[in-house]
Amino acid sequence: EVQLVQSGAEVKKPGESLRISCEGSGYIFTDYWIAWVRQMPGKGLEWMGILYPGDSDVRYGPSFQGQVTISADRSTNTAYLQWGSLKASDTAIYYCARLQQLPPDNWFDSWGQGTLVTVSS
Amino acid sequence: DIQMTQSPSSLSASVGDRVTITCRASQNIRRYLNWYQHKPGKAPNLLIYGASSLQSGVPSRFSGSGSGTDFSLTISGLQPEDFATYFCQQSYTNMYTFGQGTTLEIK
């Protein structure tokens, strides 16, 4: 069974750094792109960026380029989303999702349970 | 960037009703359109991919149609567990933008 298990909720202060994680299991981690998706309070889903663990190719959405860093550790089948300096506006639930590809189609077929990040002074 | 616009933003319906949610793309995305169901506190769940292909395990009361810029998700015979928020998402480009969501509420 494909599973994406995310790290637990975080409460941080503005200016602090943070890294959250998403561990994949039940499939070959390096064969599938992993995306990060943000849901701000009361809002919809926003695609942040996507990474291919096989070669660490990363693409960012325009609103997130330079704001976050997406990476992966192939040895632990874990993808990461990190911030160098959090802002209150980073308060959101963050989901990771696996991209299934059946060329030319692709879709997110498995999702993590979400990580709530709260940034408050 | 491709913008995805859903309508309505919210919808009230009763168990047993047939409802349709629409999604419009800002440019032609052929059939690269997916639909997800999202319940509070849960991970989003894929319903439809490629505009009209039903994901394995998803009840047949869910169906998708459309191509180009206009798409729809139809739920025939609403069940209590269907009250949730629904998102469309384009996969024509690798920017993977989502619609703003449609919340389906019990009337």
Interface residues (C-beta under 8 A of the other chain):
Chain A: A35 V37 K43 G44 L45 E46 W47 I50 R59 G61 P62 Y95 A97 Q100 P104 D105 N106 W107 F108 D109 W111 G112 Q113 G114
Chain B: D1 R31 Y32 N34 Y36 H38 G41 K42 A43 P44 N45 L46 Y49 G50 S53 Q55 F87 Q89 S91 N94 M95 Y96 T97 F98 G99 Q100 G101
